[in-house]
Amino acid sequence: MDFIKQLVEKKGPEKSDYHALHVEIERIGTLLDHPSASIQYSDFLDIIFPVLSVETMQGFAFHKPHGYSGDYEIIDRIYRKWKSGKEEFRKWDEFFHAQEAPIAVRNRKKFFLDTLVSSAQFKEGMHVLNVGSGPGRDMLEFFQENSDSRTSFDCIDYDRDSIAYAQELCAPYLDRIRFLQKNIFRFTPDREYDIIWSAGLFDYLDDRKFVFLLGKLRAYLKPEGTLVIGNFSRKNPTRKYMELFGKWFLYHRNEEELVDLARAAGVSDRHVHVFSEPLGVNLFLHVSHSSSPAGD
Ligand SMILES: C[S@@+](CC[C@H](N)C(=O)[O-])C[C@H]1O[C@@H](n2cnc3c(N)ncnc32)[C@H](O)[C@@H]1O
């Protein structure tokens, strides 16, 4: 832990320290996984606490000012590569944004936008349900790029502050975006959708809730519609950094596990595909409607 102590004293890692820091975080994380570890998490926290200010990305993750991990504000800070104005935290924020997980989050926004514009219904306009919609930057960028589009979004998020933030960000496009402050488990849609998208939500759900919600949402697809569920892969090299510095825990799943969960929800294999963003860190489970052309 001396290496991390030194980095804290010299106000954060230089790029040339990144590899060694990653190796050290893996080593400490693996050590702490063992009940008989010679060190405790609290020893580690004592060392890094000065750089867990809420004014850093990792400290924001750790302190959870909105009460839960992965809130709209940290996600939007990831999209914007937000960095603290304070010199003593800047290098830590640069390190944060250089990690694979934040890059994969930025890549998944692009994946969503690509999914929308490559959809067969894109030209005539689609109805999209965005579940756990967060900051709304994805929809803002969609309409900035496609200002004449007749596509409309229904956005579900249970966090009132998240809804308010997204409403303000997407203000020019509220004629085509409807925000609903609801818990998705208790929400009943009043229509069917061409695309149902959910990123950054299912990887907080255990298998039982995952299967339940997948089955529930699929029922609201139009016959040609697609449900797309994002989930962090087990190949997430940033996992231990997120857990140790940010107490940010996810259900990581591999492709086979995602397909198994779709099967458990009653979806036949021909209706299921798994894609990924370029790093392979964020996976996307695609599920089509049971009466789609690939159908039973
Ligand atoms: C990690 S953020 C992802 C935001 C957005 N999908 C994105 O990728 O930019 C997850 C969002 O889901 C919302 N959320 C989590 N559980 C929810 C639930 N059961 N019902 C509705 N919203 C939920 C949170 O409030 C948060 O805004």
The ligand as a Gaussian input file, in Angstrom:
#p B3LYP/6-31G(d) Opt

LIG

0 1
 C      -26.727000       4.287000     -13.944000
 S      -28.045000       5.387000     -14.325000
 C      -28.159000       5.186000     -16.070000
 C      -28.808000       6.334000     -16.765000
 C      -28.989000       6.214000     -18.272000
 N      -29.669000       4.986000     -18.645000
 C      -27.669000       6.315000     -18.972000
 O      -27.082000       5.267000     -19.298000
 O      -27.219000       7.446000     -19.219000
 C      -29.455000       4.468000     -13.718000
 C      -30.712000       5.284000     -13.557000
 O      -31.772000       4.355000     -13.299000
 C      -32.624000       4.882000     -12.308000
 N      -33.266000       3.734000     -11.654000
 C      -32.685000       2.752000     -10.922000
 N      -33.598000       1.851000     -10.522000
 C      -34.800000       2.262000     -11.010000
 C      -36.139000       1.743000     -10.933000
 N      -36.413000       0.625000     -10.261000
 N      -37.117000       2.409000     -11.569000
 C      -36.849000       3.547000     -12.259000
 N      -35.616000       4.087000     -12.344000
 C      -34.594000       3.447000     -11.736000
 C      -31.715000       5.698000     -11.407000
 O      -32.450000       6.687000     -10.701000
 C      -30.704000       6.275000     -12.405000
 O      -31.091000       7.554000     -12.852000

